[in-house]
């Protein structure tokens, strides 16, 4: 087992979202739906939508700049940049490389990570291993998405759910006993077809036929994903707690993936958490996939909701199927 030389934790956070907002009232004019139904079933009131000429790297850059400033870290001091996204600027090169150049992070390695809505926690797990072993000192982890570009705006079952945004965190060594305590990462590829973009790779290359069938957009079996999420969200936090040698009663805050308010409520109930100890911003952003957890985390952190030593549980699930959680003791000073 590799020796742990440092405790790894978050030094600073940031987030970004496009200015344009699409409300439920806007969607009522586009598809057969209504505001009351959307709010009751999902908790979503609006979502941010990027203009056609805004790539995901732009949102990632804005969130990264805010996080670096918050952490008081110069881009030249970064050792690694990880971008979790399913809507990269291009298949190649990675969005992380685009970001590395734009930030001026001249000493940083860079790569993208694909774990859908679990991506930020997956990326955080990778970052923490490098920092704990002493191999790297400062790592930027970003979850960023422009899902509006892969949403079928004629499909009322999916277009109501998703939005665009980016969240970022700078990881580094923190005071012993603080920072990340444990992770739980998992996958179940038998559910790969429950949530996918069929024509997005080598399985079904994009052709005129694929475009005519609208296979280049998100397809989802909503009921199957809901059943999976309700079961796994609380379960993965329990697994992380066990690895950390902690119990439910020690959690001060849960920062969940913002997919559906009913899923969040079910996880909170399983963990014996009142909803006033759960960070919820789904009403303003919808489901932003890999950006979901870091946007919620950054907003809450900058609002002063976390105090040094607070125990945070981060938890997400997504296409793959994947799930991920971590337990951390907040290390940043107020």
Buried (B, 14 or more C-beta within 10 A) or exposed (E): EEEEEBBBBBBBBBBBBBEEBBEBEEBBEEBEBEBEEBBEBBBBBBBBBBEEEBBBBBBBBBBBBBBBEBBEBEBEBBBBBBBBBBBBBEEEBBBBBBBBEBBEBEEBBBBBBBBBBBBBBBBBBBBBBBBBBEEBBBBBBBBBBBBBBBBBBEBBBBBBBBBBBBBBBBBBBBEEEBBBBBBBBBBEEEBEBBBBBBBBEEEBEEEEEBEEEEBBBBBBBBEBBBEBBBBBBBBBBBBBBEBBEBEBEEBBBBBBBBBBBBBBBBBBEBBEBEEEBBBBBBBBBBBBBBBBBBBBBBBBBBEEBBEEEBBBBBBBBBBBBBBBBBBBBBBBEE
